[in-house]
Amino acid sequence: MTSTTYSIKGMTCGHCVNSVSTELGGLPGVTDVTVDLASGNAVVVSDQPLDPEVVREAVDEAGYELVG
């Protein structure tokens, strides 16, 4: 298992958190997603390390921006 923290820009409410959680949770190999609105961070637990570009695309699809 791999746990990675991503910083996400643009989230302002609970709906934002749900959108990001849904998109990241749908990625292959992801077993858990925790999104913290206050910090703007998402912790993603997966079977293997995720391709950063795949994560970026999922966050973009939710309507937000992956920082870094």
PEGIMO-V360630 format. One record per backbone hydrogen bond with DSSP energy under -0.5 kcal/mol. NH is the residue of the N-H (numbers start at 1). CO is the residue of the C=O. Records with the same first field share a line. If there is no record, write none. Layout:
NH=CO ; CO
This chain:
2=46
4=44
6=42
7=67
8=40
9=65
17=13
18=14
19=15
20=16
21=17
22=18
23=19
24=20
25=21
26=22
27=24
30=27
31=45
32=45
34=43
36=41
37=35
40=36
41=36
42=6
43=34
44=4 ; 42
45=32 ; 43
46=2
47=29
54=51
55=51
56=52
57=53
58=54
59=55
60=56
61=57
62=58
63=59 ; 60
64=59
65=9
67=7
